Amino acid sequence: MIRSSDPRVPPGPAPEPPFDVWAVIPRWRAAGRRFVLLTVVESRGFTPQKQGVHMLVAEDGETAGTIGGGAIELACVVEARGLLASGEAARTVRKQLTTELGMCCGGEMVVDLERLEAQPRLFVFGAGHVARPLAALAAGTGFAVSVVDARPEWLSAERFPSVSRLLRDPEAAARELSLEPGDSAVVTTHDHALDQRVVAELLRRELRYTGLIGSFAKQRKFALRLRARGFDDATIARLRTPVGLAIGARTPEEIAVSIVAELVAVRRGACPERGWVPPARVSARVEGALGVGAAGGAQGAGATGAVREGSPS
């Protein structure tokens, strides 16, 4: 018999390395996919896989890795799909392979199932002084951040090294981007009139979070102008402004901290109260002072004036 070490015998294929689900998880989350992480946490007797093996099951049915195949894997995939449909965070599957599944192994496996959500997306409209620390902090807390601005000198790789940069007009981007209900947006451009146009586009979609940087005076002017353009009070109230939690923030970095804190609170279901419903009646004198005519609309695109880059007002 020829031994396998004989140089005349070509070597067989190298064994495949274990599948790395940890490399797939960030890709699936960044792609906006919901999926379940399966982990074998216990195995007794003869089982197709042992403790510590992982597998992924996506909402669309795609899988990555394996917990051994056969009836046990099929049962866990069915449970994973049920977990995604139920809204639960986790489940545990315990199966005796022979008596419950008809497998010949004869052992028992316990598999933990954990739902993993898509990485939440945050769109920052405006690349000013507040946007820079805001993008960095939000990325550090798990958001997939995109910063939108038409000015290449502000939207540079040096200022925003770790996030996506969209060199586009913010108003056009707010209108044309494929935004989803789970997305968040913060408006902090260099111009009040541009802020208002971007906000109007964003409020046409019901996002998880829509924030506008500014003062209470700016809040009231914007709300009344939005109402004059046909937005109802419930829609206007979705706008969180002044944006961020009330922590007495003054510097761009502090303001960014307050905004990210509010974003995290909303993401985790804390839902701090913010937003403003305009009063039922506004006098003609107030409408005139705010540049809102009886026919609706602001009297000119520059009615709100400009603001210094990164100013919180």
Residue pairs with C-beta under 8 A, 6 or more apart in sequence:
2 8
2 9
19 64
19 65
19 66
21 37
21 54
21 55
21 56
21 64
21 65
24 56
24 64
24 65
25 37
25 56
25 116
26 119
28 35
28 56
28 58
28 116
28 118
29 116
29 117
29 118
29 119
30 119
30 144
31 118
32 118
32 119
32 121
32 180
33 58
33 59
33 60
33 118
34 58
34 59
34 84
34 115
34 116
34 117
34 118
35 56
35 57
35 58
35 59
35 84
35 115
35 116
36 56
36 57
36 80
36 83
36 84
36 113
36 114
36 115
36 116
37 54
37 55
37 56
37 113
37 114
37 116
38 54
38 55
38 56
38 57
38 67
38 76
38 80
38 111
38 112
38 113
39 52
39 53
39 54
39 111
39 112
39 114
40 49
40 50
40 51
40 52
40 53
40 54
40 67
40 109
40 110
40 111
41 51
41 92
41 110
41 111
41 112
42 51
42 108
42 109
42 110
43 49
43 50
43 51
43 107
43 108
43 109
43 110
44 107
44 108
44 109
45 105
45 106
45 107
45 108
46 105
46 106
46 107
47 68
47 72
47 97
47 105
47 107
47 108
47 109
48 67
48 68
48 69
48 70
48 72
48 73
48 105
49 66
49 67
49 68
49 109
53 65
53 66
53 67
53 68
54 65
54 67
55 63
55 64
55 65
55 66
55 67
55 73
55 76
56 63
56 64
56 65
57 63
57 76
57 77
57 80
57 81
58 64
59 81
59 84
61 81
63 77
66 73
67 73
67 76
67 109
67 111
68 109
70 101
70 103
71 97
71 101
71 102
71 103
72 95
72 97
72 101
72 103
72 109
72 111
75 93
75 95
75 101
76 93
76 111
76 113
79 91
79 93
79 113
80 113
82 91
83 90
83 91
83 113
83 115
84 115
88 115
89 114
89 115
90 112
90 113
90 114
90 115
91 112
91 113
92 110
92 111
92 112
92 113
93 110
93 111
93 113
94 108
94 109
94 110
94 111
95 101
95 108
95 109
95 111
96 107
96 108
97 103
97 105
97 106
97 107
97 108
97 109
98 104
98 105
98 106
118 182
119 142
119 143
119 144
120 142
120 143
120 144
120 182
120 183
120 184
120 208
120 267
121 143
121 144
121 145
121 146
121 180
121 182
121 183
121 184
122 138
122 143
122 144
122 145
122 146
122 183
122 184
122 185
122 186
122 263
123 145
123 146
123 147
123 148
123 173
123 177
123 179
123 183
123 184
123 185
123 186
124 131
124 134
124 135
124 138
124 145
124 146
124 147
124 148
124 185
124 186
124 188
125 148
125 149
125 170
125 173
125 174
125 185
125 186
125 187
125 188
125 189
125 198
126 147
126 148
126 149
126 170
126 187
126 188
126 189
126 190
126 194
126 195
127 147
127 148
127 149
127 151
127 154
127 155
127 159
127 160
127 165
128 154
128 188
128 189
128 190
128 309
128 310
129 252
129 309
129 310
130 188
130 213
130 252
130 255
130 256
130 259
130 310
130 312
131 147
131 149
131 188
131 310
132 159
132 160
132 252
133 252
133 253
133 256
133 257
134 186
134 188
134 255
134 256
134 259
134 260
135 145
135 147
135 160
135 162
135 163
136 162
136 163
136 256
137 256
137 257
137 260
138 145
138 260
138 263
139 145
139 162
139 163
141 260
141 263
141 264
143 184
143 263
144 164
145 163
145 164
146 163
146 164
146 165
146 166
147 155
147 160
147 163
147 164
147 165
147 166
148 155
148 166
148 168
148 170
148 173
148 174
149 155
149 166
149 167
149 168
149 170
149 189
150 167
150 168
150 169
150 170
152 167
154 309
155 165
155 166
155 167
156 165
157 165
166 173
170 187
170 189
170 194
170 198
171 194
171 197
171 198
171 201
174 185
174 198
174 201
174 202
175 201
179 185
179 202
179 205
179 207
180 207
181 205
181 206
181 207
181 208
182 207
182 208
183 207
183 208
184 207
184 208
184 209
184 210
184 211
184 263
184 266
184 267
185 202
185 207
185 209
185 210
185 211
186 209
186 211
186 212
186 213
186 243
186 259
186 263
187 195
187 198
187 199
187 202
187 210
187 211
187 212
187 213
188 195
188 212
188 213
188 243
188 310
189 195
189 198
190 306
190 307
190 308
190 309
190 310
191 306
191 307
192 214
192 218
192 304
192 305
192 306
192 307
193 298
193 301
193 302
193 303
193 304
193 305
193 306
195 212
195 213
195 214
195 222
195 304
196 222
196 225
196 226
196 298
196 304
199 210
199 212
199 222
199 226
199 239
200 226
200 229
200 231
202 210
203 210
203 226
203 231
203 235
203 236
203 238
203 239
206 238
207 238
208 266
208 267
209 240
209 262
209 263
209 266
210 238
210 239
210 240
211 239
211 240
211 241
211 243
211 244
211 259
211 262
211 263
212 218
212 219
212 222
212 239
212 240
212 241
212 242
212 243
213 241
213 242
213 243
213 255
213 259
213 312
214 222
214 241
214 242
214 243
214 312
214 313
215 242
215 312
215 313
216 242
218 241
218 304
218 313
219 241
219 242
219 276
220 276
220 278
220 290
221 290
221 291
221 304
222 239
222 241
222 304
223 236
223 239
223 276
223 277
223 278
224 278
224 282
224 286
224 287
224 290
224 292
225 290
225 291
225 292
225 297
225 298
226 235
226 236
226 239
227 233
227 236
227 278
228 287
228 292
228 293
228 296
228 297
228 298
229 296
229 297
230 296
233 277
233 278
234 277
236 275
236 276
236 277
236 278
237 275
237 276
237 277
238 275
239 275
239 276
240 262
240 274
240 275
241 274
241 275
241 276
242 312
243 258
243 259
243 262
243 274
244 255
244 258
244 259
244 261
244 262
245 258
245 261
245 262
245 265
245 272
246 258
247 254
247 257
247 258
247 261
248 254
249 255
249 257
249 258
249 312
252 310
255 312
262 272
262 274
265 271
265 272
266 272
282 292
284 294
287 293
287 294
291 298
291 299
291 300
291 303
291 304
292 298
292 299
293 299
298 304
307 313
